[in-house]
Amino acid sequence: APDPQSVMTESHFISAGCAKTIADAVLGGEVSRGFALVRPPGHHAQRVVHGARGFCNVNIEAIMVEYLRTRYGIRRVAIVDTDCHHGDGTQDIYWHDPDTLFISIHQDGRTLYPGSGFLGELGGPTAFGTTVNIPLPPETGAEGFLYALDNAVLPILADFQPDIIINSAGQDNHYSDPITNMNFTAQGYAELTKRLKPDIAVLEGGYAIEGALPYVNAGIILAMAGLDFSHLTEPNFDPLRVRQAPEVGDWISQICDRVMETWRQRQSYGEQMRQKPDAGRRQRRIFYDTDSINEIQSEEIIVCPDCAGALCIDSRSDRGYHIFAVHLPLRAC
């Protein structure tokens, strides 16, 4: 099987280490909130890694979260992924973990890589409902993002009551980003951060290096520090260009209604899912777009009423590697 040195560079180890360092600073009381402004990012890296997907080789947020759990005894974690691309790697890692709430707000997967993150992706049989996807239509502006936050994300967080909130702070929803189709602004990102109140943010995507990142990063930092960000404006900002169409707002309202209905019924839906004879099995084909690797993965979990369940993964790639892994969850019965 590929080892860490074969799929990671020094920069990946530094990026993951920086995420752990900011976690120590927050949990150690050095700062009240922290922002790991580092690259390479990580949210497309899944539990099994044969190479790079979506510029991600290792999931630095997941490494940070598990470090928090082992060192500080943190149990209930909420990860809110605001990158424009669906956080499929983080979703995969916590698919079976009832103590991790993963919420991804992203551009609809029918229109953007990685082509996932739909409303029906809700988690495995031991953690059904703790995966929440909010796919937004192209041309969503600040109005739509903040509506989804207020009407879905924040109510779900209030119900889940996490010990800590992590923001996978991707910035490619910005109207100037060259590979996405959204109309978010630096002011919008700052307001979202102010309302979300993450304990730790970790930089994800964002490819308008001069037109967006300096302003969005400044907005996130100001909001996390509790400082005024009303003066923050991009040099080329045109409010008419980023105005959200009424039909986009209507669609987002319907999405949030469906998300909340599923959230309220998650226990009964989960019981129905666990009754299926193949509830603990999953077959997947995974393509590593950066390294052009194809993976075939078979997964089986022991569905247990008292813990997250033991997980077996059998994975093969077209490079000849074969991985068989057994994962025992924290607090296994």
N, C-alpha and C positions, 0 to 999 in steps of 0.2 A: 504494500500500500504506500501511497505517497506520504512522506513525513513532512513536518512543518517547514524544514529548511528547503524542501523542493518546491513549495508553493508560496513561500513568504520571503520577502526581502527585509533588510534591516529597518526600512521605513515602516513596514507593517508591525514589527515588534515595537518600534518606538510609538506608533499610533495607539496600539493597544495598551502600552505602558502608560501613556499620557492619560488615557481614559481612567485607568486604575488610580493614577496619581490625583486626578481631580476628585475622584470618589473618596479617596482618603482625606483630602482637604475638607470636603463637605461633611463627611461622617465624623471626622476628627475635630470639627468645630472651628477650623481655621477660617472658613468662609461660610456664609449662609447658603449660597447657591454657587454652582460652578458651570463653566462652559469649556468643554474640550474642543478647542478650535484646531483640529488636526486632520491630516489626510495621510494615507489613503482611508477611505470610508469603509463601511462593513456590512450594510444591511441586506445585501444580496447573497452573502456567504451563509450557507446552510450548515446543518449539523455535520454532514459529510462534505468534504471539500476535495475535489480532484484538481482544481485549478481556479482561475479567476472568472467571476460572473459579474457583469455590470460594474466593472472596475473594483470589485470586492474580492479579496482573497481570504480574509478572516473577519469574523463578526466581532468587532471591538466592543460593541454595546453588550453583547452576551457575555463576553469575557469579563467585562466590568461588573455586570449584574451578578454573575456567579461568584466573583471575588467578594462583592458586598455581602453575599449570603454566607460564605464560609468564614469571613473575617469578622463581620459585624452582626451576624444573626438576623439580617433582614429576611423577611419571609414574603410578604405580599408586595409585588412589584407591578407598576403600570408603566408600559412603554408606549408612548404616543409618537408615531412616526409621521412627520409632516413633510417628508420628501415627496416630490411629484411622482416618483416611481414607487410602485407597491413594494413594501419591505418584505419580500417573499422569504428571504433568508431568516430574518428574525421570527417571522411567522412559523417557519418550519421548526426552528429550535424549540419554540414554546408551544407547539401544536398540542402537546399532551400534558402541559403543566397548568393545573388549576390555580396555582398561586401567582401566575403571571398573566396579567391582562395586557394583550397586545392590540392596540388600535392603530390602524393605518388610514390616513386621509391622503388620497392620491388621485391622479388623473385616471379616468376609466381605462382598465386594462385592454379594452377593445381598441384603443387608440394609441397605446404606448407600451413600451417594454416595461416589465417582463410578461405582459399579457395575462396577469392574474390579479387577485385582490377583489373578487366579486362578493356580492352579498351572501352567497351560500357557503363561503369558506368560513367556518365557525369553530374549528378546533376538533380534536380527536375525541374519542368516547369518554376519556377520563377528564376532559377539560372543555366539554362542549359549551360554546358561548363566550369563552374568554378570549377568543379571537374575534375581532370586530373590524370589518372592512367598510370604508365609506368611499366608494368610487365616485368622483366628481366629474361632471362633463367638461370638455375643453372650453376655454374662455371663462372659467370661473374666476371671479375677482375677489377682492377682500370681503365684500358683502357675503358671498357664498361661503368662504372659509370660516368666517366668524359665525355665520348662522349654523354651520355644521358643528362648530365647537360648542356653541351655547345650547343647541337643541339635541345633541347626541353625545358628544365627548364628555362634557362636564357632568351631565346627569349620570352617565355610566360610571365615571370616576367616583362620584359621590356614593353610588351604590356599592361599588367594589371596595372602597376605603383602603387604598394601598398605603403601605408604609413609606414608599418613596415613588416619585414620578420622574421618569426619564423621558427626555424629548430627543428623538432622532431628528435633528434639526436640518433637514435638507432644504436647500434654498433655490431649487430649480423650478419652483412654482412662479418665480418672478417673471414679469411680463417681457423682460429682455432676454430670457434664457434661450439659447439657440436650438435646443433639442426637445423642448416641451411646448405646450400650447395653452398655458394658463396666464392669468392677468393679476397675480398677486403683487403687492408692493412692499417696500421696506417698512412703511407705516403699518401696513396690515400685519406683517410678521411681528413687529414690535407689540402691537395690540394683542395678537394671538398669544404671544409669550407672557404678556402681563396677565391675561385672563387664565391661562393654563397653569401658571405658577410652578414650572418644573423645578425640581431640586437640582437636577443635572441635565445639561444639554450637550449633545455630541454632534459635531458637524457631519453632515452626509453630503448629498450631491449639490450641484450648483455650478453652472458652466459659463455664466456671464461674469468672467473673472473681474472685469473692470466696471461693468455697468450695473452689477447687482451686489456681488459679495461684500464690498466695503460698506455699503449702506445697510444691507440686511444684517450683517454681523454687528454693526454698530447698534442697530435697532434692538437686536436680541440682547446684547450686553447691557444697554441702557435699561431695557425692561426688566432684566433679571436683577439689576442693581437698584431698581425702584426709582430711577431717575427720569426726568422729563425727556420725551422723545418727540415732542410736537414739532420741533424745528427740522426733523430729519426728512429730507426730500432728495430723490435722485435728480441729477442735472437735466435729464431728458424727460422728466415726468410730465405726462399729458393726461389729465383726468378723463378726457373724452376717449382716449385710446383704450383705457382699461375699464371703462364703464361696463358693468355686467348687464347682459340682456335679461328682460323679465322672464323669458322662457327658461333660461338657465337657473334662475332662482326658483322657479316652480318645480323644476326637475330635482333640485337639491332638497327642497322641502319634502318631496315624495320619498327620496332616498332616506332621509333622516327618520321619517315616519316608519318606514320598513325596518330600519336598524333598531329603533326603539321597541317596536312590536316584537321582534325576535329576541331582544334582550330581556324583555319582561316574561317571555315564554320559554326562556332557555332551559329551565329545569325540565319541563315536560317534554320539550323537543329532544333534550339529551337522553331522557329515559327511553323515548321511542328509538333513538339511534342505537342505544346499547342493546336493544332487543334483537337487532339484526345479526344474523349468523356470521357475517363478515365484518362486523363493526371494528374489530381490532386489526384489520389488514389494510394495507395501502400499497398500490403499485404506481410507480412514477417513472417517467422519462424526463431527464433534466439535461438541458443544453447549456454549456459554458460558452457564452458568446465571445468572450475575450480570448479564450484559448482554443476554441473550436473542439471541445471535448463533449462526447455524448455519454451520459450515464444512465444505466437502468438500475432502479432501486426497488427492493421489496422490503416492506416494513411490517412488523407484527408486534402488537402490544398485548400484555396480559391485562385485561380490563378488571380492575380491582375497585371495590366500593370504598376502600379505606386509604388508598394512596394513589399516586399518579401512575403506577404500574410499571413493570419491567418492560423495556423496549429492545427488540432485536432488529437490526438493520443489515441487509445483505445488498451490497452495491458492487457493480462492475462498470468499468469504463472501456471505451474503445481504444484506450492506450494500453490495455492489458492488465490494469490494476484490479484487484479484487479485495474488497473490504468486508469483513464481518464484525459487527460491533454489538455489544450488549450495554445498554444504559440503565443503571439503577438510580431512581430518583432520590433526592433528599427526603428524609423521613419515610423511606420505604417501610412497609409493614412486614 
